């Protein structure tokens, strides 16, 4: 949402606009809080250690979640859904080819949703 334009044209992005409206809504309560954009944490590497732990358990986690999905979605489900560098959209249907834990990289193939 940080890369989506604010439809109200009042902020630099949709998420910045949401955060601004949340700030205004909370202002009367004089709460002590700090909003941190999740995208900032991802891009800064803050989650890298945790993501590598998920990579170690990826098959187990995928199986647990996929068992609750429909047959077609189960075929291409992954807890890791990369963002397309071309469209900026989440790639939901993929097949993991390999995982390099030392580099924290996943090689995948995009498959058809049908």
Biopython code that builds the backbone (N, CA, C, O; Angstrom):
import numpy as np
from Bio.PDB.StructureBuilder import StructureBuilder

atoms = [
    (1, "UNK", "N", (0.821, -1.188, 0.000)),
    (1, "UNK", "CA", (0.000, 0.000, 0.000)),
    (1, "UNK", "C", (0.869, 1.258, 0.000)),
    (1, "UNK", "O", (0.396, 2.352, -0.309)),
    (2, "UNK", "N", (2.143, 1.085, 0.350)),
    (2, "UNK", "CA", (3.020, 2.252, 0.346)),
    (2, "UNK", "C", (3.398, 2.661, -1.078)),
    (2, "UNK", "O", (3.883, 3.770, -1.300)),
    (3, "UNK", "N", (3.175, 1.765, -2.043)),
    (3, "UNK", "CA", (3.478, 2.076, -3.437)),
    (3, "UNK", "C", (2.231, 2.423, -4.247)),
    (3, "UNK", "O", (2.314, 2.643, -5.455)),
    (4, "UNK", "N", (1.080, 2.470, -3.583)),
    (4, "UNK", "CA", (-0.174, 2.799, -4.243)),
    (4, "UNK", "C", (-0.493, 4.273, -3.979)),
    (4, "UNK", "O", (-0.401, 4.744, -2.845)),
    (5, "UNK", "N", (-0.857, 4.973, -5.008)),
    (5, "UNK", "CA", (-1.187, 6.396, -4.867)),
    (5, "UNK", "C", (-2.387, 6.578, -3.944)),
    (5, "UNK", "O", (-3.308, 5.762, -3.939)),
    (6, "UNK", "N", (-2.366, 7.648, -3.173)),
    (6, "UNK", "CA", (-3.492, 7.981, -2.306)),
    (6, "UNK", "C", (-4.658, 8.433, -3.180)),
    (6, "UNK", "O", (-4.544, 9.444, -3.872)),
    (7, "UNK", "N", (-5.782, 7.706, -3.163)),
    (7, "UNK", "CA", (-6.903, 8.077, -4.031)),
    (7, "UNK", "C", (-7.516, 9.427, -3.679)),
    (7, "UNK", "O", (-8.236, 10.015, -4.487)),
    (8, "UNK", "N", (-7.234, 9.919, -2.474)),
    (8, "UNK", "CA", (-7.771, 11.211, -2.046)),
    (8, "UNK", "C", (-6.793, 12.347, -2.332)),
    (8, "UNK", "O", (-7.098, 13.516, -2.100)),
    (9, "UNK", "N", (-5.620, 11.989, -2.836)),
    (9, "UNK", "CA", (-4.570, 12.949, -3.192)),
    (9, "UNK", "C", (-4.212, 13.878, -2.031)),
    (9, "UNK", "O", (-3.970, 15.070, -2.217)),
    (10, "UNK", "N", (-4.186, 13.293, -0.818)),
    (10, "UNK", "CA", (-3.846, 14.078, 0.374)),
    (10, "UNK", "C", (-2.534, 13.627, 0.997)),
    (10, "UNK", "O", (-2.045, 14.252, 1.939)),
    (11, "UNK", "N", (-1.955, 12.532, 0.470)),
    (11, "UNK", "CA", (-0.721, 11.996, 1.041)),
    (11, "UNK", "C", (0.127, 11.397, -0.068)),
    (11, "UNK", "O", (-0.325, 11.268, -1.206)),
    (12, "UNK", "N", (1.345, 11.035, 0.264)),
    (12, "UNK", "CA", (2.269, 10.498, -0.739)),
    (12, "UNK", "C", (1.909, 9.095, -1.195)),
    (12, "UNK", "O", (2.350, 8.661, -2.259)),
    (13, "UNK", "N", (1.110, 8.375, -0.404)),
    (13, "UNK", "CA", (0.693, 7.017, -0.772)),
    (13, "UNK", "C", (-0.581, 6.669, -0.018)),
    (13, "UNK", "O", (-1.011, 7.396, 0.877)),
    (14, "UNK", "N", (-1.177, 5.542, -0.399)),
    (14, "UNK", "CA", (-2.373, 5.081, 0.292)),
    (14, "UNK", "C", (-2.074, 4.826, 1.760)),
    (14, "UNK", "O", (-2.839, 5.239, 2.632)),
    (15, "UNK", "N", (-0.959, 4.142, 2.042)),
    (15, "UNK", "CA", (-0.642, 3.843, 3.443)),
    (15, "UNK", "C", (-0.339, 5.116, 4.236)),
    (15, "UNK", "O", (-0.722, 5.216, 5.402)),
    (16, "UNK", "N", (0.335, 6.079, 3.629)),
    (16, "UNK", "CA", (0.604, 7.338, 4.328)),
    (16, "UNK", "C", (-0.711, 8.053, 4.649)),
    (16, "UNK", "O", (-0.848, 8.655, 5.714)),
    (17, "UNK", "N", (-1.666, 7.987, 3.735)),
    (17, "UNK", "CA", (-2.978, 8.589, 3.979)),
    (17, "UNK", "C", (-3.722, 7.890, 5.104)),
    (17, "UNK", "O", (-4.338, 8.543, 5.946)),
    (18, "UNK", "N", (-3.665, 6.555, 5.118)),
    (18, "UNK", "CA", (-4.311, 5.787, 6.191)),
    (18, "UNK", "C", (-3.669, 6.123, 7.527)),
    (18, "UNK", "O", (-4.365, 6.336, 8.520)),
    (19, "UNK", "N", (-2.337, 6.170, 7.551)),
    (19, "UNK", "CA", (-1.637, 6.507, 8.793)),
    (19, "UNK", "C", (-2.003, 7.906, 9.276)),
    (19, "UNK", "O", (-2.180, 8.127, 10.474)),
    (20, "UNK", "N", (-2.114, 8.832, 8.357)),
    (20, "UNK", "CA", (-2.484, 10.203, 8.715)),
    (20, "UNK", "C", (-3.885, 10.248, 9.328)),
    (20, "UNK", "O", (-4.105, 10.916, 10.338)),
    (21, "UNK", "N", (-4.825, 9.535, 8.712)),
    (21, "UNK", "CA", (-6.188, 9.510, 9.247)),
    (21, "UNK", "C", (-6.225, 8.814, 10.618)),
    (21, "UNK", "O", (-6.985, 9.210, 11.501)),
    (22, "UNK", "N", (-5.398, 7.778, 10.782)),
    (22, "UNK", "CA", (-5.319, 7.110, 12.085)),
    (22, "UNK", "C", (-4.752, 8.062, 13.135)),
    (22, "UNK", "O", (-5.261, 8.121, 14.254)),
    (23, "UNK", "N", (-3.706, 8.805, 12.783)),
    (23, "UNK", "CA", (-3.147, 9.806, 13.700)),
    (23, "UNK", "C", (-4.218, 10.797, 14.158)),
    (23, "UNK", "O", (-4.324, 11.111, 15.343)),
    (24, "UNK", "N", (-5.004, 11.280, 13.201)),
    (24, "UNK", "CA", (-6.056, 12.247, 13.533)),
    (24, "UNK", "C", (-7.123, 11.634, 14.437)),
    (24, "UNK", "O", (-7.625, 12.281, 15.356)),
    (25, "UNK", "N", (-7.462, 10.366, 14.159)),
    (25, "UNK", "CA", (-8.482, 9.691, 14.972)),
    (25, "UNK", "C", (-7.988, 9.435, 16.396)),
    (25, "UNK", "O", (-8.781, 9.466, 17.337)),
    (26, "UNK", "N", (-6.697, 9.185, 16.563)),
    (26, "UNK", "CA", (-6.154, 8.888, 17.886)),
    (26, "UNK", "C", (-5.749, 10.136, 18.680)),
    (26, "UNK", "O", (-5.584, 10.072, 19.898)),
    (27, "UNK", "N", (-5.593, 11.258, 17.994)),
    (27, "UNK", "CA", (-5.129, 12.489, 18.634)),
    (27, "UNK", "C", (-5.905, 12.873, 19.899)),
    (27, "UNK", "O", (-5.275, 13.268, 20.880)),
    (28, "UNK", "N", (-7.230, 12.779, 19.926)),
    (28, "UNK", "CA", (-7.961, 13.179, 21.136)),
    (28, "UNK", "C", (-7.637, 12.322, 22.370)),
    (28, "UNK", "O", (-7.922, 12.734, 23.495)),
    (29, "UNK", "N", (-7.058, 11.161, 22.173)),
    (29, "UNK", "CA", (-6.799, 10.257, 23.290)),
    (29, "UNK", "C", (-5.404, 10.421, 23.891)),
    (29, "UNK", "O", (-5.069, 9.747, 24.865)),
    (30, "UNK", "N", (-4.596, 11.301, 23.327)),
    (30, "UNK", "CA", (-3.229, 11.571, 23.791)),
    (30, "UNK", "C", (-2.462, 10.295, 24.135)),
    (30, "UNK", "O", (-1.846, 10.189, 25.195)),
    (31, "UNK", "N", (-2.512, 9.346, 23.231)),
    (31, "UNK", "CA", (-1.780, 8.089, 23.393)),
    (31, "UNK", "C", (-0.323, 8.275, 22.984)),
    (31, "UNK", "O", (-0.011, 9.077, 22.105)),
    (32, "UNK", "N", (0.555, 7.529, 23.629)),
    (32, "UNK", "CA", (1.961, 7.525, 23.246)),
    (32, "UNK", "C", (2.174, 6.325, 22.330)),
    (32, "UNK", "O", (2.187, 5.189, 22.802)),
    (33, "UNK", "N", (2.341, 6.555, 21.029)),
    (33, "UNK", "CA", (2.504, 5.474, 20.067)),
    (33, "UNK", "C", (3.397, 5.946, 18.923)),
    (33, "UNK", "O", (3.629, 7.141, 18.737)),
    (34, "UNK", "N", (3.880, 4.982, 18.175)),
    (34, "UNK", "CA", (4.680, 5.284, 16.996)),
    (34, "UNK", "C", (4.268, 4.319, 15.887)),
    (34, "UNK", "O", (4.319, 3.103, 16.068)),
    (35, "UNK", "N", (3.863, 4.855, 14.750)),
    (35, "UNK", "CA", (3.531, 4.021, 13.593)),
    (35, "UNK", "C", (4.789, 3.791, 12.770)),
    (35, "UNK", "O", (5.506, 4.734, 12.436)),
    (36, "UNK", "N", (5.048, 2.537, 12.448)),
    (36, "UNK", "CA", (6.192, 2.189, 11.608)),
    (36, "UNK", "C", (5.661, 1.408, 10.420)),
    (36, "UNK", "O", (4.960, 0.410, 10.591)),
    (37, "UNK", "N", (5.990, 1.854, 9.224)),
    (37, "UNK", "CA", (5.507, 1.180, 8.028)),
    (37, "UNK", "C", (6.204, -0.162, 7.863)),
    (37, "UNK", "O", (7.432, -0.249, 7.892)),
    (38, "UNK", "N", (5.414, -1.191, 7.693)),
    (38, "UNK", "CA", (5.935, -2.537, 7.512)),
    (38, "UNK", "C", (6.868, -2.617, 6.304)),
    (38, "UNK", "O", (7.878, -3.320, 6.342)),
    (39, "UNK", "N", (6.534, -1.903, 5.245)),
    (39, "UNK", "CA", (7.376, -1.918, 4.046)),
    (39, "UNK", "C", (8.767, -1.382, 4.362)),
    (39, "UNK", "O", (9.754, -1.869, 3.810)),
    (40, "UNK", "N", (8.860, -0.389, 5.240)),
    (40, "UNK", "CA", (10.166, 0.134, 5.653)),
    (40, "UNK", "C", (10.972, -0.950, 6.351)),
    (40, "UNK", "O", (12.166, -1.104, 6.098)),
    (41, "UNK", "N", (10.312, -1.704, 7.235)),
    (41, "UNK", "CA", (11.004, -2.771, 7.957)),
    (41, "UNK", "C", (11.479, -3.867, 7.007)),
    (41, "UNK", "O", (12.596, -4.365, 7.149)),
    (42, "UNK", "N", (10.648, -4.248, 6.043)),
    (42, "UNK", "CA", (11.060, -5.243, 5.051)),
    (42, "UNK", "C", (12.262, -4.744, 4.261)),
    (42, "UNK", "O", (13.258, -5.455, 4.125)),
    (43, "UNK", "N", (12.174, -3.549, 3.751)),
    (43, "UNK", "CA", (13.243, -3.014, 2.901)),
    (43, "UNK", "C", (14.542, -2.769, 3.663)),
    (43, "UNK", "O", (15.625, -2.804, 3.079)),
    (44, "UNK", "N", (14.434, -2.522, 4.961)),
    (44, "UNK", "CA", (15.635, -2.269, 5.767)),
    (44, "UNK", "C", (16.356, -3.551, 6.161)),
    (44, "UNK", "O", (17.491, -3.505, 6.637)),
    (45, "UNK", "N", (15.699, -4.704, 5.963)),
    (45, "UNK", "CA", (16.296, -5.973, 6.351)),
    (45, "UNK", "C", (15.942, -6.402, 7.760)),
    (45, "UNK", "O", (16.449, -7.411, 8.250)),
    (46, "UNK", "N", (15.083, -5.649, 8.412)),
    (46, "UNK", "CA", (14.699, -5.930, 9.799)),
    (46, "UNK", "C", (14.161, -7.355, 9.979)),
    (46, "UNK", "O", (14.405, -7.987, 11.007)),
    (47, "UNK", "N", (13.437, -7.852, 8.988)),
    (47, "UNK", "CA", (12.813, -9.178, 9.085)),
    (47, "UNK", "C", (13.677, -10.316, 8.533)),
    (47, "UNK", "O", (13.245, -11.468, 8.565)),
    (48, "UNK", "N", (14.863, -10.036, 8.037)),
    (48, "UNK", "CA", (15.644, -11.051, 7.342)),
    (48, "UNK", "C", (15.886, -12.305, 8.175)),
    (48, "UNK", "O", (15.759, -13.412, 7.652)),
    (49, "UNK", "N", (16.228, -12.167, 9.439)),
    (49, "UNK", "CA", (16.479, -13.330, 10.291)),
    (49, "UNK", "C", (15.225, -14.177, 10.424)),
    (49, "UNK", "O", (15.289, -15.403, 10.334)),
    (50, "UNK", "N", (14.103, -13.540, 10.635)),
    (50, "UNK", "CA", (12.837, -14.269, 10.762)),
    (50, "UNK", "C", (12.449, -14.926, 9.448)),
    (50, "UNK", "O", (11.965, -16.058, 9.442)),
    (51, "UNK", "N", (12.654, -14.238, 8.344)),
    (51, "UNK", "CA", (12.328, -14.809, 7.034)),
    (51, "UNK", "C", (13.160, -16.063, 6.788)),
    (51, "UNK", "O", (12.652, -17.044, 6.243)),
    (52, "UNK", "N", (14.426, -16.042, 7.181)),
    (52, "UNK", "CA", (15.270, -17.240, 7.004)),
    (52, "UNK", "C", (14.774, -18.401, 7.864)),
    (52, "UNK", "O", (14.885, -19.559, 7.463)),
    (53, "UNK", "N", (14.234, -18.101, 9.028)),
    (53, "UNK", "CA", (13.639, -19.160, 9.858)),
    (53, "UNK", "C", (12.428, -19.761, 9.154)),
    (53, "UNK", "O", (12.219, -20.973, 9.196)),
    (54, "UNK", "N", (11.634, -18.915, 8.508)),
    (54, "UNK", "CA", (10.494, -19.410, 7.733)),
    (54, "UNK", "C", (10.978, -20.245, 6.553)),
    (54, "UNK", "O", (10.357, -21.253, 6.214)),
    (55, "UNK", "N", (12.086, -19.837, 5.920)),
    (55, "UNK", "CA", (12.637, -20.619, 4.813)),
    (55, "UNK", "C", (13.008, -22.030, 5.273)),
    (55, "UNK", "O", (12.788, -23.003, 4.552)),
    (56, "UNK", "N", (13.569, -22.132, 6.471)),
    (56, "UNK", "CA", (13.943, -23.438, 7.015)),
    (56, "UNK", "C", (12.733, -24.349, 7.193)),
    (56, "UNK", "O", (12.837, -25.565, 7.033)),
    (57, "UNK", "N", (11.598, -23.763, 7.522)),
    (57, "UNK", "CA", (10.377, -24.528, 7.790)),
    (57, "UNK", "C", (9.332, -24.382, 6.695)),
    (57, "UNK", "O", (8.163, -24.717, 6.891)),
    (58, "UNK", "N", (9.759, -23.881, 5.542)),
    (58, "UNK", "CA", (8.820, -23.552, 4.472)),
    (58, "UNK", "C", (7.924, -24.725, 4.077)),
    (58, "UNK", "O", (6.713, -24.554, 3.943)),
    (59, "UNK", "N", (8.493, -25.897, 3.891)),
    (59, "UNK", "CA", (7.677, -27.042, 3.458)),
    (59, "UNK", "C", (6.608, -27.383, 4.483)),
    (59, "UNK", "O", (5.460, -27.637, 4.120)),
    (60, "UNK", "N", (6.971, -27.392, 5.750)),
    (60, "UNK", "CA", (6.015, -27.715, 6.813)),
    (60, "UNK", "C", (4.909, -26.672, 6.889)),
    (60, "UNK", "O", (3.732, -27.015, 7.004)),
    (61, "UNK", "N", (5.285, -25.408, 6.826)),
    (61, "UNK", "CA", (4.299, -24.322, 6.897)),
    (61, "UNK", "C", (3.389, -24.354, 5.669)),
    (61, "UNK", "O", (2.170, -24.237, 5.790)),
    (62, "UNK", "N", (3.987, -24.513, 4.489)),
    (62, "UNK", "CA", (3.189, -24.587, 3.255)),
    (62, "UNK", "C", (2.182, -25.725, 3.317)),
    (62, "UNK", "O", (1.020, -25.551, 2.949)),
    (63, "UNK", "N", (2.622, -26.888, 3.782)),
    (63, "UNK", "CA", (1.721, -28.045, 3.860)),
    (63, "UNK", "C", (0.568, -27.784, 4.830)),
    (63, "UNK", "O", (-0.575, -28.148, 4.554)),
    (64, "UNK", "N", (0.870, -27.155, 5.963)),
    (64, "UNK", "CA", (-0.182, -26.872, 6.947)),
    (64, "UNK", "C", (-1.240, -25.934, 6.371)),
    (64, "UNK", "O", (-2.436, -26.136, 6.578)),
    (65, "UNK", "N", (-0.796, -24.913, 5.652)),
    (65, "UNK", "CA", (-1.735, -23.943, 5.081)),
    (65, "UNK", "C", (-2.431, -24.528, 3.855)),
    (65, "UNK", "O", (-3.646, -24.403, 3.705)),
    (66, "UNK", "N", (-1.663, -25.159, 2.989)),
    (66, "UNK", "CA", (-2.223, -25.692, 1.743)),
    (66, "UNK", "C", (-3.293, -26.749, 2.003)),
    (66, "UNK", "O", (-4.208, -26.916, 1.197)),
    (67, "UNK", "N", (-3.183, -27.456, 3.112)),
    (67, "UNK", "CA", (-4.184, -28.489, 3.414)),
    (67, "UNK", "C", (-5.572, -27.883, 3.617)),
    (67, "UNK", "O", (-6.572, -28.601, 3.601)),
    (68, "UNK", "N", (-5.633, -26.584, 3.806)),
    (68, "UNK", "CA", (-6.912, -25.904, 4.022)),
    (68, "UNK", "C", (-7.390, -25.142, 2.781)),
    (68, "UNK", "O", (-8.399, -24.439, 2.826)),
    (69, "UNK", "N", (-6.662, -25.289, 1.686)),
    (69, "UNK", "CA", (-6.992, -24.585, 0.449)),
    (69, "UNK", "C", (-7.668, -25.518, -0.538)),
    (69, "UNK", "O", (-7.629, -26.740, -0.395)),
    (70, "UNK", "N", (-8.281, -24.921, -1.535)),
    (70, "UNK", "CA", (-8.886, -25.713, -2.601)),
    (70, "UNK", "C", (-7.807, -26.411, -3.424)),
    (70, "UNK", "O", (-6.637, -26.034, -3.372)),
    (71, "UNK", "N", (-8.202, -27.417, -4.173)),
    (71, "UNK", "CA", (-7.262, -28.245, -4.931)),
    (71, "UNK", "C", (-6.408, -27.416, -5.887)),
    (71, "UNK", "O", (-5.189, -27.582, -5.916)),
    (72, "UNK", "N", (-7.021, -26.529, -6.668)),
    (72, "UNK", "CA", (-6.261, -25.739, -7.635)),
    (72, "UNK", "C", (-5.279, -24.789, -6.956)),
    (72, "UNK", "O", (-4.134, -24.669, -7.391)),
    (73, "UNK", "N", (-5.710, -24.122, -5.910)),
    (73, "UNK", "CA", (-4.823, -23.172, -5.216)),
    (73, "UNK", "C", (-3.684, -23.906, -4.514)),
    (73, "UNK", "O", (-2.565, -23.398, -4.438)),
    (74, "UNK", "N", (-3.963, -25.074, -4.015)),
    (74, "UNK", "CA", (-2.966, -25.874, -3.296)),
    (74, "UNK", "C", (-1.751, -26.185, -4.177)),
    (74, "UNK", "O", (-0.627, -26.273, -3.683)),
    (75, "UNK", "N", (-1.984, -26.349, -5.483)),
    (75, "UNK", "CA", (-0.908, -26.716, -6.406)),
    (75, "UNK", "C", (0.185, -25.651, -6.497)),
    (75, "UNK", "O", (1.353, -25.973, -6.717)),
    (76, "UNK", "N", (-0.190, -24.397, -6.329)),
    (76, "UNK", "CA", (0.783, -23.319, -6.522)),
    (76, "UNK", "C", (0.891, -22.393, -5.317)),
    (76, "UNK", "O", (1.358, -21.262, -5.451)),
    (77, "UNK", "N", (0.471, -22.850, -4.150)),
    (77, "UNK", "CA", (0.523, -21.998, -2.968)),
    (77, "UNK", "C", (1.925, -21.977, -2.380)),
    (77, "UNK", "O", (2.615, -22.996, -2.350)),
    (78, "UNK", "N", (2.332, -20.822, -1.919)),
    (78, "UNK", "CA", (3.578, -20.675, -1.172)),
    (78, "UNK", "C", (3.397, -19.564, -0.159)),
    (78, "UNK", "O", (2.712, -18.576, -0.423)),
    (79, "UNK", "N", (4.022, -19.733, 1.018)),
    (79, "UNK", "CA", (3.980, -18.659, 2.011)),
    (79, "UNK", "C", (4.777, -17.454, 1.526)),
    (79, "UNK", "O", (4.587, -16.338, 2.010)),
    (80, "UNK", "N", (5.663, -17.684, 0.573)),
    (80, "UNK", "CA", (6.428, -16.594, -0.027)),
    (80, "UNK", "C", (5.795, -16.233, -1.346)),
    (80, "UNK", "O", (5.715, -17.056, -2.258)),
    (81, "UNK", "N", (5.345, -14.996, -1.446)),
    (81, "UNK", "CA", (4.723, -14.503, -2.667)),
    (81, "UNK", "C", (5.467, -13.242, -3.086)),
    (81, "UNK", "O", (5.208, -12.157, -2.565)),
    (82, "UNK", "N", (6.393, -13.392, -4.031)),
    (82, "UNK", "CA", (7.202, -12.236, -4.433)),
    (82, "UNK", "C", (6.383, -11.178, -5.161)),
    (82, "UNK", "O", (5.277, -11.432, -5.639)),
    (83, "UNK", "N", (6.958, -9.995, -5.228)),
    (83, "UNK", "CA", (6.366, -8.877, -5.961)),
    (83, "UNK", "C", (7.010, -8.850, -7.353)),
    (83, "UNK", "O", (8.235, -8.887, -7.471)),
    (84, "UNK", "N", (6.203, -8.786, -8.380)),
    (84, "UNK", "CA", (6.724, -8.701, -9.749)),
    (84, "UNK", "C", (7.438, -7.370, -9.949)),
    (84, "UNK", "O", (6.884, -6.309, -9.661)),
    (85, "UNK", "N", (8.658, -7.434, -10.440)),
    (85, "UNK", "CA", (9.389, -6.186, -10.707)),
    (85, "UNK", "C", (8.816, -5.466, -11.924)),
    (85, "UNK", "O", (9.111, -4.292, -12.146)),
    (86, "UNK", "N", (7.995, -6.168, -12.719)),
    (86, "UNK", "CA", (7.410, -5.564, -13.923)),
    (86, "UNK", "C", (6.075, -4.887, -13.631)),
    (86, "UNK", "O", (5.835, -3.758, -14.061)),
    (87, "UNK", "N", (5.203, -5.587, -12.893)),
    (87, "UNK", "CA", (3.864, -5.042, -12.645)),
    (87, "UNK", "C", (3.712, -4.437, -11.251)),
    (87, "UNK", "O", (2.803, -3.640, -11.019)),
    (88, "UNK", "N", (4.596, -4.810, -10.323)),
    (88, "UNK", "CA", (4.471, -4.345, -8.944)),
    (88, "UNK", "C", (3.408, -5.100, -8.164)),
    (88, "UNK", "O", (3.095, -4.739, -7.029)),
    (89, "UNK", "N", (2.852, -6.143, -8.761)),
    (89, "UNK", "CA", (1.798, -6.932, -8.117)),
    (89, "UNK", "C", (2.377, -8.201, -7.498)),
    (89, "UNK", "O", (3.437, -8.678, -7.902)),
    (90, "UNK", "N", (1.663, -8.736, -6.516)),
    (90, "UNK", "CA", (2.064, -9.980, -5.871)),
    (90, "UNK", "C", (1.894, -11.136, -6.847)),
    (90, "UNK", "O", (0.875, -11.243, -7.530)),
    (91, "UNK", "N", (2.906, -12.004, -6.906)),
    (91, "UNK", "CA", (2.830, -13.205, -7.738)),
    (91, "UNK", "C", (2.313, -14.324, -6.839)),
    (91, "UNK", "O", (3.044, -14.848, -5.999)),
    (92, "UNK", "N", (1.056, -14.677, -7.025)),
    (92, "UNK", "CA", (0.416, -15.658, -6.144)),
    (92, "UNK", "C", (0.603, -17.097, -6.588)),
    (92, "UNK", "O", (0.630, -18.000, -5.752)),
    (93, "UNK", "N", (0.730, -17.325, -7.870)),
    (93, "UNK", "CA", (0.787, -18.692, -8.386)),
    (93, "UNK", "C", (2.199, -18.977, -8.868)),
    (93, "UNK", "O", (2.613, -18.520, -9.933)),
    (94, "UNK", "N", (2.929, -19.740, -8.065)),
    (94, "UNK", "CA", (4.298, -20.063, -8.414)),
    (94, "UNK", "C", (4.663, -21.435, -7.874)),
    (94, "UNK", "O", (3.991, -21.984, -7.001)),
    (95, "UNK", "N", (5.740, -21.967, -8.415)),
    (95, "UNK", "CA", (6.279, -23.233, -7.932)),
    (95, "UNK", "C", (7.724, -22.968, -7.526)),
    (95, "UNK", "O", (8.525, -22.481, -8.325)),
    (96, "UNK", "N", (8.045, -23.290, -6.288)),
    (96, "UNK", "CA", (9.403, -23.104, -5.790)),
    (96, "UNK", "C", (10.295, -24.177, -6.414)),
    (96, "UNK", "O", (10.018, -25.371, -6.297)),
    (97, "UNK", "N", (11.357, -23.746, -7.069)),
    (97, "UNK", "CA", (12.312, -24.673, -7.691)),
    (97, "UNK", "C", (13.445, -25.025, -6.729)),
    (97, "UNK", "O", (13.850, -26.182, -6.621)),
    (98, "UNK", "N", (13.953, -23.996, -6.025)),
    (98, "UNK", "CA", (15.041, -24.232, -5.077)),
    (98, "UNK", "C", (15.101, -23.095, -4.068)),
    (98, "UNK", "O", (14.579, -22.004, -4.295)),
    (99, "UNK", "N", (15.756, -23.385, -2.946)),
    (99, "UNK", "CA", (15.941, -22.399, -1.877)),
    (99, "UNK", "C", (17.415, -22.411, -1.497)),
    (99, "UNK", "O", (17.982, -23.470, -1.227)),
    (100, "UNK", "N", (18.032, -21.247, -1.476)),
    (100, "UNK", "CA", (19.424, -21.106, -1.035)),
    (100, "UNK", "C", (19.401, -20.401, 0.315)),
    (100, "UNK", "O", (19.298, -19.177, 0.389)),
    (101, "UNK", "N", (19.499, -21.194, 1.381)),
    (101, "UNK", "CA", (19.412, -20.634, 2.736)),
    (101, "UNK", "C", (20.558, -19.688, 3.036)),
    (101, "UNK", "O", (20.368, -18.695, 3.738)),
    (102, "UNK", "N", (21.737, -19.974, 2.522)),
    (102, "UNK", "CA", (22.889, -19.123, 2.825)),
    (102, "UNK", "C", (22.720, -17.719, 2.251)),
    (102, "UNK", "O", (23.193, -16.742, 2.832)),
    (103, "UNK", "N", (22.050, -17.625, 1.119)),
    (103, "UNK", "CA", (21.819, -16.319, 0.493)),
    (103, "UNK", "C", (20.432, -15.769, 0.791)),
    (103, "UNK", "O", (20.155, -14.596, 0.540)),
    (104, "UNK", "N", (19.552, -16.630, 1.335)),
    (104, "UNK", "CA", (18.186, -16.205, 1.595)),
    (104, "UNK", "C", (17.412, -15.969, 0.317)),
    (104, "UNK", "O", (16.609, -15.040, 0.231)),
    (105, "UNK", "N", (17.653, -16.812, -0.680)),
    (105, "UNK", "CA", (17.017, -16.645, -1.985)),
    (105, "UNK", "C", (16.156, -17.837, -2.351)),
    (105, "UNK", "O", (16.427, -18.976, -1.971)),
    (106, "UNK", "N", (15.115, -17.536, -3.097)),
    (106, "UNK", "CA", (14.199, -18.551, -3.611)),
    (106, "UNK", "C", (14.187, -18.428, -5.129)),
    (106, "UNK", "O", (14.097, -17.327, -5.673)),
    (107, "UNK", "N", (14.279, -19.569, -5.806)),
    (107, "UNK", "CA", (14.113, -19.604, -7.258)),
    (107, "UNK", "C", (12.741, -20.225, -7.520)),
    (107, "UNK", "O", (12.422, -21.287, -6.986)),
    (108, "UNK", "N", (11.945, -19.564, -8.335)),
    (108, "UNK", "CA", (10.582, -20.029, -8.569)),
    (108, "UNK", "C", (10.212, -19.898, -10.032)),
    (108, "UNK", "O", (10.846, -19.169, -10.794)),
    (109, "UNK", "N", (9.166, -20.625, -10.405)),
    (109, "UNK", "CA", (8.569, -20.541, -11.729)),
    (109, "UNK", "C", (7.138, -20.057, -11.558)),
    (109, "UNK", "O", (6.406, -20.554, -10.701)),
    (110, "UNK", "N", (6.743, -19.094, -12.368)),
    (110, "UNK", "CA", (5.370, -18.602, -12.338)),
    (110, "UNK", "C", (4.506, -19.554, -13.154)),
    (110, "UNK", "O", (4.835, -19.889, -14.292)),
    (111, "UNK", "N", (3.401, -19.982, -12.560)),
    (111, "UNK", "CA", (2.493, -20.909, -13.250)),
    (111, "UNK", "C", (1.151, -20.235, -13.486)),
    (111, "UNK", "O", (0.832, -19.216, -12.872)),
    (112, "UNK", "N", (0.390, -20.809, -14.366)),
    (112, "UNK", "CA", (-0.947, -20.309, -14.668)),
    (112, "UNK", "C", (-1.868, -20.546, -13.478)),
    (112, "UNK", "O", (-1.759, -21.572, -12.806)),
    (113, "UNK", "N", (-2.768, -19.612, -13.213)),
    (113, "UNK", "CA", (-3.712, -19.737, -12.103)),
    (113, "UNK", "C", (-4.781, -20.786, -12.374)),
    (113, "UNK", "O", (-5.439, -21.234, -11.435)),
    (114, "UNK", "N", (-4.972, -21.185, -13.602)),
    (114, "UNK", "CA", (-6.036, -22.145, -13.914)),
    (114, "UNK", "C", (-5.557, -23.566, -13.923)),
    (114, "UNK", "O", (-6.343, -24.480, -14.170)),
]
sb = StructureBuilder()
sb.init_structure("model")
sb.init_model(0)
sb.init_chain("A")
sb.init_seg("    ")
for serial, (resi, resn, name, xyz) in enumerate(atoms, 1):
    if name == "N":
        sb.init_residue(resn, " ", resi, " ")
    sb.init_atom(name, np.array(xyz, "f"), 0.0, 1.0, " ", f" {name:<3s}", serial, name[0])
structure = sb.get_structure()
